[in-house]
Structures are given as structure tokens and as C-alpha cells.
Amino acid sequence: MSDQILEEVGGDMDIFKKLGSKIPGFKEMIERSEYRDADKLLRDTIAKAAEQENMRVSDLQRQFISAGEIAYVDDLEAASVKLRTFADRVRFAARGYAGLFDPTKVNTEELTAVYQYDSAMMDQLDTVTRAVDNVQASIGTDGLPAAIRNLESAAQLMLDTFSKREEVMKGIAS
């Protein structure tokens, strides 16, 4: 799983342009060197998207309850817990670190490393969205258990990626 995170984090793209294209106002904050505000906007956007996907999972759970498919409710709960945990960790993380986000001390390499993890999480959110879509499309088929496992794995990958981001932030702050 760690290799998958590193693969998503790496790449030859302009990470700031990529994030700026996905989050309104992000590019302008970076251009004005408002790194702390950009960090907060980015994390709020990611957390909100994860919460929206978790709401979709909750809707699926209600559908399963209505249909008497209780076993799938428990299976989906594992993914739901991971999505809620991820959203909470992202939303309530410390708002930047002075060593990283101080306008006079910004180290572009360190900042880029953090934003690469953020970009990976944005991509992983797309994967979670597709996984939820797949669970919904698999209702009533033999593929449903695999679709649910895939969703749980995608949610776990997001948690793992955020943990790696926190490690980078802690390393910068020390």
C-alpha cells in the first residue's frame, strides 16, 4: 500500500497548477504567499468531499436496511468509519506549521512534498467516488462484496496517505 501512495505522490506535474485547477481560490492564495490559508482551504475541500462520499455510503446502508440486506450494512460500516476518520483528521489537523508556512521561510521542496500528498488525496477521492458508484451499481449482483472491499481499501489508502503527509509536516516542524 505504501508503494501505491508513493506512486500517486510522485510525478512530473506542476502540483500547484493541478491543485489550483481543482480548488477555487487555491492558486490565488499560493500566488499571494498565503500558505496557511491555502493549506486550510485545501484541507477543508478534501474533508468536505470525503464527508459527501460518506453520506452516499450512509444512503447505501439505509437502502440495504430497507431491503433486509443487513450483512452489507456492517460491511459498508468499515468503509464509512474510515471515511469519517479521514475527514475528521484532515479537517482538524493543525493549521500549518510556522517552519513550513512562514512567508519568509517557505522551503519550496518541503512545500511541494506536502502538496504532492494533498494532490494524491484529491485523486484518491476520485477513486472513492468511483468505488461508491461501483457499490451502487453492484447491488443485486455477485460483485457486491468485492465492490465493498474495494471501497474499504480506497478509504484506507486515503487514511494512509494523510498519515504520510503528517509525517512530512512533523519532520518539517522539527
PyRosetta script that sets phi, psi and omega in degrees:
from pyrosetta import init, pose_from_sequence

init()
pose = pose_from_sequence("MSDQILEEVGGDMDIFKKLGSKIPGFKEMIERSEYRDADKLLRDTIAKAAEQENMRVSDLQRQFISAGEIAYVDDLEAASVKLRTFADRVRFAARGYAGLFDPTKVNTEELTAVYQYDSAMMDQLDTVTRAVDNVQASIGTDGLPAAIRNLESAAQLMLDTFSKREEVMKGIAS")
pose.set_psi(1, -37.2)
pose.set_omega(1, 179.4)
pose.set_phi(2, -61.6)
pose.set_psi(2, -37.2)
pose.set_omega(2, 177.3)
pose.set_phi(3, -63.1)
pose.set_psi(3, -38.2)
pose.set_omega(3, 179.4)
pose.set_phi(4, -64.6)
pose.set_psi(4, -39.8)
pose.set_omega(4, 177.8)
pose.set_phi(5, -62.8)
pose.set_psi(5, -48.7)
pose.set_omega(5, -178.6)
pose.set_phi(6, -61.9)
pose.set_psi(6, -37.4)
pose.set_omega(6, 178.7)
pose.set_phi(7, -63.6)
pose.set_psi(7, -41.7)
pose.set_omega(7, -179.8)
pose.set_phi(8, -71.7)
pose.set_psi(8, -31.5)
pose.set_omega(8, -178.7)
pose.set_phi(9, -74.3)
pose.set_psi(9, -36.1)
pose.set_omega(9, -177.7)
pose.set_phi(10, -74.6)
pose.set_psi(10, -179.5)
pose.set_omega(10, 176.2)
pose.set_phi(11, 132.1)
pose.set_psi(11, 162.7)
pose.set_omega(11, -178.1)
pose.set_phi(12, -103.3)
pose.set_psi(12, 47.9)
pose.set_omega(12, -179.5)
pose.set_phi(13, -113.3)
pose.set_psi(13, 157.9)
pose.set_omega(13, 173.9)
pose.set_phi(14, -80.6)
pose.set_psi(14, 102.1)
pose.set_omega(14, -172.0)
pose.set_phi(15, -61.9)
pose.set_psi(15, -35.4)
pose.set_omega(15, -178.6)
pose.set_phi(16, -69.8)
pose.set_psi(16, -36.9)
pose.set_omega(16, 176.2)
pose.set_phi(17, -66.6)
pose.set_psi(17, -41.3)
pose.set_omega(17, -179.2)
pose.set_phi(18, -61.9)
pose.set_psi(18, -48.5)
pose.set_omega(18, 179.6)
pose.set_phi(19, -66.9)
pose.set_psi(19, -38.5)
pose.set_omega(19, 179.1)
pose.set_phi(20, -62.5)
pose.set_psi(20, -30.7)
pose.set_omega(20, 179.1)
pose.set_phi(21, -75.3)
pose.set_psi(21, -20.3)
pose.set_omega(21, -178.0)
pose.set_phi(22, -98.6)
pose.set_psi(22, -22.1)
pose.set_omega(22, -174.2)
pose.set_phi(23, -126.3)
pose.set_psi(23, 109.6)
pose.set_omega(23, 179.7)
pose.set_phi(24, -58.6)
pose.set_psi(24, 131.2)
pose.set_omega(24, 178.1)
pose.set_phi(25, 90.6)
pose.set_psi(25, -14.7)
pose.set_omega(25, -176.9)
pose.set_phi(26, -65.2)
pose.set_psi(26, -48.5)
pose.set_omega(26, -177.6)
pose.set_phi(27, -58.4)
pose.set_psi(27, -42.6)
pose.set_omega(27, -178.8)
pose.set_phi(28, -64.9)
pose.set_psi(28, -37.7)
pose.set_omega(28, 178.3)
pose.set_phi(29, -65.9)
pose.set_psi(29, -41.1)
pose.set_omega(29, 178.4)
pose.set_phi(30, -63.9)
pose.set_psi(30, -43.3)
pose.set_omega(30, -179.9)
pose.set_phi(31, -62.1)
pose.set_psi(31, -31.8)
pose.set_omega(31, 179.6)
pose.set_phi(32, -91.0)
pose.set_psi(32, 6.7)
pose.set_omega(32, -179.8)
pose.set_phi(33, 61.1)
pose.set_psi(33, 34.3)
pose.set_omega(33, 176.1)
pose.set_phi(34, -96.0)
pose.set_psi(34, 65.7)
pose.set_omega(34, -171.6)
pose.set_phi(35, -65.0)
pose.set_psi(35, -40.5)
pose.set_omega(35, 179.1)
pose.set_phi(36, -62.6)
pose.set_psi(36, -44.0)
pose.set_omega(36, 179.1)
pose.set_phi(37, -66.3)
pose.set_psi(37, -39.0)
pose.set_omega(37, 178.5)
pose.set_phi(38, -64.4)
pose.set_psi(38, -41.0)
pose.set_omega(38, 178.1)
pose.set_phi(39, -60.9)
pose.set_psi(39, -45.2)
pose.set_omega(39, -179.8)
pose.set_phi(40, -65.3)
pose.set_psi(40, -44.0)
pose.set_omega(40, 178.4)
pose.set_phi(41, -60.3)
pose.set_psi(41, -46.0)
pose.set_omega(41, -179.8)
pose.set_phi(42, -60.9)
pose.set_psi(42, -49.0)
pose.set_omega(42, -178.2)
pose.set_phi(43, -66.9)
pose.set_psi(43, -37.6)
pose.set_omega(43, 176.7)
pose.set_phi(44, -63.6)
pose.set_psi(44, -40.3)
pose.set_omega(44, 178.9)
pose.set_phi(45, -63.7)
pose.set_psi(45, -45.6)
pose.set_omega(45, 179.7)
pose.set_phi(46, -64.1)
pose.set_psi(46, -45.5)
pose.set_omega(46, -179.2)
pose.set_phi(47, -62.8)
pose.set_psi(47, -42.8)
pose.set_omega(47, -179.9)
pose.set_phi(48, -62.3)
pose.set_psi(48, -42.2)
pose.set_omega(48, 179.4)
pose.set_phi(49, -65.0)
pose.set_psi(49, -40.0)
pose.set_omega(49, 178.0)
pose.set_phi(50, -65.1)
pose.set_psi(50, -39.2)
pose.set_omega(50, 177.8)
pose.set_phi(51, -64.6)
pose.set_psi(51, -38.3)
pose.set_omega(51, 178.1)
pose.set_phi(52, -63.5)
pose.set_psi(52, -41.7)
pose.set_omega(52, 177.7)
pose.set_phi(53, -66.7)
pose.set_psi(53, -37.0)
pose.set_omega(53, 177.5)
pose.set_phi(54, -64.7)
pose.set_psi(54, -35.7)
pose.set_omega(54, 176.4)
pose.set_phi(55, -63.7)
pose.set_psi(55, -37.6)
pose.set_omega(55, 176.4)
pose.set_phi(56, -64.6)
pose.set_psi(56, -39.1)
pose.set_omega(56, 177.5)
pose.set_phi(57, -64.2)
pose.set_psi(57, -41.9)
pose.set_omega(57, 177.9)
pose.set_phi(58, -61.2)
pose.set_psi(58, -39.4)
pose.set_omega(58, 176.3)
pose.set_phi(59, -61.8)
pose.set_psi(59, -42.2)
pose.set_omega(59, 177.5)
pose.set_phi(60, -62.5)
pose.set_psi(60, -40.8)
pose.set_omega(60, 178.4)
pose.set_phi(61, -60.5)
pose.set_psi(61, -42.7)
pose.set_omega(61, 177.8)
pose.set_phi(62, -62.6)
pose.set_psi(62, -38.4)
pose.set_omega(62, 177.4)
pose.set_phi(63, -62.1)
pose.set_psi(63, -42.6)
pose.set_omega(63, 179.8)
pose.set_phi(64, -65.6)
pose.set_psi(64, -39.2)
pose.set_omega(64, 177.8)
pose.set_phi(65, -61.7)
pose.set_psi(65, -46.4)
pose.set_omega(65, 179.8)
pose.set_phi(66, -60.8)
pose.set_psi(66, -33.8)
pose.set_omega(66, -178.2)
pose.set_phi(67, -88.4)
pose.set_psi(67, -0.3)
pose.set_omega(67, -179.7)
pose.set_phi(68, 76.5)
pose.set_psi(68, 16.9)
pose.set_omega(68, -179.3)
pose.set_phi(69, -95.5)
pose.set_psi(69, 60.7)
pose.set_omega(69, -172.8)
pose.set_phi(70, -61.3)
pose.set_psi(70, -34.5)
pose.set_omega(70, -178.8)
pose.set_phi(71, -58.0)
pose.set_psi(71, -37.1)
pose.set_omega(71, -179.0)
pose.set_phi(72, -73.2)
pose.set_psi(72, -24.9)
pose.set_omega(72, 177.4)
pose.set_phi(73, -62.1)
pose.set_psi(73, -47.5)
pose.set_omega(73, 178.8)
pose.set_phi(74, -64.5)
pose.set_psi(74, -40.1)
pose.set_omega(74, 179.3)
pose.set_phi(75, -62.2)
pose.set_psi(75, -41.8)
pose.set_omega(75, 179.3)
pose.set_phi(76, -71.1)
pose.set_psi(76, -25.8)
pose.set_omega(76, -178.4)
pose.set_phi(77, -61.1)
pose.set_psi(77, -35.2)
pose.set_omega(77, 178.6)
pose.set_phi(78, -60.4)
pose.set_psi(78, -43.5)
pose.set_omega(78, 177.6)
pose.set_phi(79, -67.6)
pose.set_psi(79, -40.6)
pose.set_omega(79, 180.0)
pose.set_phi(80, -61.1)
pose.set_psi(80, -44.6)
pose.set_omega(80, 179.0)
pose.set_phi(81, -61.0)
pose.set_psi(81, -42.3)
pose.set_omega(81, 179.9)
pose.set_phi(82, -64.7)
pose.set_psi(82, -41.3)
pose.set_omega(82, 178.5)
pose.set_phi(83, -65.2)
pose.set_psi(83, -42.0)
pose.set_omega(83, 178.6)
pose.set_phi(84, -65.2)
pose.set_psi(84, -43.9)
pose.set_omega(84, 179.1)
pose.set_phi(85, -61.4)
pose.set_psi(85, -45.5)
pose.set_omega(85, 178.4)
pose.set_phi(86, -58.6)
pose.set_psi(86, -50.7)
pose.set_omega(86, -178.0)
pose.set_phi(87, -58.9)
pose.set_psi(87, -43.6)
pose.set_omega(87, 179.9)
pose.set_phi(88, -65.4)
pose.set_psi(88, -43.9)
pose.set_omega(88, 179.9)
pose.set_phi(89, -63.1)
pose.set_psi(89, -42.0)
pose.set_omega(89, -179.2)
pose.set_phi(90, -67.8)
pose.set_psi(90, -47.4)
pose.set_omega(90, -176.5)
pose.set_phi(91, -65.0)
pose.set_psi(91, -39.9)
pose.set_omega(91, -172.4)
pose.set_phi(92, -101.1)
pose.set_psi(92, 11.7)
pose.set_omega(92, 175.1)
pose.set_phi(93, -66.0)
pose.set_psi(93, 154.4)
pose.set_omega(93, 178.3)
pose.set_phi(94, -55.8)
pose.set_psi(94, 144.4)
pose.set_omega(94, -176.4)
pose.set_phi(95, -83.0)
pose.set_psi(95, 79.7)
pose.set_omega(95, 177.9)
pose.set_phi(96, 72.3)
pose.set_psi(96, 166.7)
pose.set_omega(96, 176.3)
pose.set_phi(97, -122.8)
pose.set_psi(97, 140.6)
pose.set_omega(97, -176.3)
pose.set_phi(98, -55.4)
pose.set_psi(98, -40.7)
pose.set_omega(98, -178.6)
pose.set_phi(99, -62.7)
pose.set_psi(99, -28.1)
pose.set_omega(99, -179.3)
pose.set_phi(100, -94.8)
pose.set_psi(100, -42.2)
pose.set_omega(100, -170.4)
pose.set_phi(101, -102.4)
pose.set_psi(101, 3.7)
pose.set_omega(101, 174.7)
pose.set_phi(102, -67.6)
pose.set_psi(102, 122.1)
pose.set_omega(102, -175.0)
pose.set_phi(103, -55.8)
pose.set_psi(103, -26.7)
pose.set_omega(103, -178.7)
pose.set_phi(104, -86.7)
pose.set_psi(104, -10.0)
pose.set_omega(104, -174.0)
pose.set_phi(105, -124.6)
pose.set_psi(105, 12.9)
pose.set_omega(105, -175.0)
pose.set_phi(106, -63.6)
pose.set_psi(106, 124.0)
pose.set_omega(106, 176.2)
pose.set_phi(107, -99.1)
pose.set_psi(107, 113.6)
pose.set_omega(107, -173.6)
pose.set_phi(108, -58.9)
pose.set_psi(108, -38.6)
pose.set_omega(108, -179.9)
pose.set_phi(109, -63.5)
pose.set_psi(109, -45.1)
pose.set_omega(109, 179.8)
pose.set_phi(110, -66.5)
pose.set_psi(110, -43.0)
pose.set_omega(110, 179.3)
pose.set_phi(111, -62.6)
pose.set_psi(111, -41.4)
pose.set_omega(111, 178.5)
pose.set_phi(112, -63.4)
pose.set_psi(112, -39.7)
pose.set_omega(112, 178.9)
pose.set_phi(113, -61.0)
pose.set_psi(113, -43.7)
pose.set_omega(113, 179.2)
pose.set_phi(114, -63.6)
pose.set_psi(114, -46.2)
pose.set_omega(114, -177.7)
pose.set_phi(115, -69.7)
pose.set_psi(115, -24.3)
pose.set_omega(115, 174.1)
pose.set_phi(116, -66.6)
pose.set_psi(116, -39.3)
pose.set_omega(116, 175.1)
pose.set_phi(117, -65.7)
pose.set_psi(117, -39.8)
pose.set_omega(117, 178.1)
pose.set_phi(118, -62.6)
pose.set_psi(118, -41.8)
pose.set_omega(118, 178.1)
pose.set_phi(119, -63.9)
pose.set_psi(119, -40.6)
pose.set_omega(119, 177.7)
pose.set_phi(120, -61.4)
pose.set_psi(120, -39.8)
pose.set_omega(120, 178.5)
pose.set_phi(121, -65.7)
pose.set_psi(121, -36.9)
pose.set_omega(121, 176.6)
pose.set_phi(122, -62.5)
pose.set_psi(122, -44.0)
pose.set_omega(122, 177.8)
pose.set_phi(123, -63.7)
pose.set_psi(123, -40.1)
pose.set_omega(123, 179.8)
pose.set_phi(124, -66.3)
pose.set_psi(124, -31.6)
pose.set_omega(124, 174.8)
pose.set_phi(125, -61.4)
pose.set_psi(125, -39.5)
pose.set_omega(125, 175.4)
pose.set_phi(126, -61.1)
pose.set_psi(126, -39.5)
pose.set_omega(126, 178.3)
pose.set_phi(127, -64.6)
pose.set_psi(127, -41.7)
pose.set_omega(127, 178.2)
pose.set_phi(128, -63.8)
pose.set_psi(128, -42.5)
pose.set_omega(128, 178.4)
pose.set_phi(129, -58.3)
pose.set_psi(129, -46.4)
pose.set_omega(129, 178.0)
pose.set_phi(130, -64.0)
pose.set_psi(130, -36.7)
pose.set_omega(130, 179.8)
pose.set_phi(131, -66.4)
pose.set_psi(131, -40.3)
pose.set_omega(131, 176.8)
pose.set_phi(132, -65.2)
pose.set_psi(132, -42.8)
pose.set_omega(132, 176.0)
pose.set_phi(133, -56.7)
pose.set_psi(133, -41.6)
pose.set_omega(133, -178.7)
pose.set_phi(134, -66.7)
pose.set_psi(134, -39.3)
pose.set_omega(134, 176.7)
pose.set_phi(135, -61.1)
pose.set_psi(135, -46.4)
pose.set_omega(135, -179.3)
pose.set_phi(136, -61.1)
pose.set_psi(136, -42.5)
pose.set_omega(136, -179.5)
pose.set_phi(137, -70.8)
pose.set_psi(137, -22.3)
pose.set_omega(137, -176.4)
pose.set_phi(138, -89.8)
pose.set_psi(138, -4.0)
pose.set_omega(138, 179.9)
pose.set_phi(139, -57.6)
pose.set_psi(139, 130.0)
pose.set_omega(139, 179.7)
pose.set_phi(140, 85.1)
pose.set_psi(140, 5.5)
pose.set_omega(140, 179.5)
pose.set_phi(141, -118.3)
pose.set_psi(141, 168.2)
pose.set_omega(141, 176.3)
pose.set_phi(142, -70.7)
pose.set_psi(142, -14.4)
pose.set_omega(142, -178.0)
pose.set_phi(143, -83.6)
pose.set_psi(143, -3.7)
pose.set_omega(143, -176.5)
pose.set_phi(144, -59.9)
pose.set_psi(144, -48.5)
pose.set_omega(144, 179.8)
pose.set_phi(145, -57.8)
pose.set_psi(145, -40.6)
pose.set_omega(145, 178.7)
pose.set_phi(146, -66.6)
pose.set_psi(146, -38.1)
pose.set_omega(146, 179.2)
pose.set_phi(147, -64.0)
pose.set_psi(147, -40.1)
pose.set_omega(147, 178.9)
pose.set_phi(148, -67.1)
pose.set_psi(148, -42.5)
pose.set_omega(148, 177.4)
pose.set_phi(149, -61.5)
pose.set_psi(149, -39.9)
pose.set_omega(149, 178.5)
pose.set_phi(150, -62.4)
pose.set_psi(150, -42.2)
pose.set_omega(150, 177.8)
pose.set_phi(151, -62.7)
pose.set_psi(151, -44.5)
pose.set_omega(151, 179.2)
pose.set_phi(152, -62.0)
pose.set_psi(152, -41.0)
pose.set_omega(152, 177.9)
pose.set_phi(153, -63.9)
pose.set_psi(153, -41.0)
pose.set_omega(153, 179.4)
pose.set_phi(154, -64.5)
pose.set_psi(154, -40.5)
pose.set_omega(154, 177.8)
pose.set_phi(155, -65.8)
pose.set_psi(155, -39.4)
pose.set_omega(155, 178.2)
pose.set_phi(156, -64.8)
pose.set_psi(156, -39.3)
pose.set_omega(156, 179.0)
pose.set_phi(157, -61.0)
pose.set_psi(157, -38.0)
pose.set_omega(157, 177.1)
pose.set_phi(158, -64.0)
pose.set_psi(158, -42.6)
pose.set_omega(158, 177.0)
pose.set_phi(159, -61.2)
pose.set_psi(159, -43.6)
pose.set_omega(159, 179.7)
pose.set_phi(160, -63.4)
pose.set_psi(160, -40.9)
pose.set_omega(160, 179.8)
pose.set_phi(161, -64.9)
pose.set_psi(161, -42.4)
pose.set_omega(161, 178.6)
pose.set_phi(162, -64.7)
pose.set_psi(162, -36.5)
pose.set_omega(162, 176.8)
pose.set_phi(163, -61.6)
pose.set_psi(163, -41.6)
pose.set_omega(163, 177.9)
pose.set_phi(164, -64.5)
pose.set_psi(164, -39.5)
pose.set_omega(164, 177.7)
pose.set_phi(165, -61.0)
pose.set_psi(165, -44.3)
pose.set_omega(165, 179.0)
pose.set_phi(166, -61.6)
pose.set_psi(166, -37.6)
pose.set_omega(166, 177.5)
pose.set_phi(167, -61.5)
pose.set_psi(167, -42.7)
pose.set_omega(167, 178.1)
pose.set_phi(168, -62.4)
pose.set_psi(168, -45.1)
pose.set_omega(168, -179.1)
pose.set_phi(169, -62.2)
pose.set_psi(169, -42.0)
pose.set_omega(169, 179.9)
pose.set_phi(170, -66.0)
pose.set_psi(170, -38.5)
pose.set_omega(170, 178.3)
pose.set_phi(171, -64.4)
pose.set_psi(171, -35.0)
pose.set_omega(171, 179.4)
pose.set_phi(172, -72.0)
pose.set_psi(172, -39.5)
pose.set_omega(172, -175.6)
pose.set_phi(173, -71.3)
pose.set_psi(173, -21.4)
pose.set_omega(173, -176.5)
pose.set_phi(174, -87.6)
pose.dump_pdb("model.pdb")
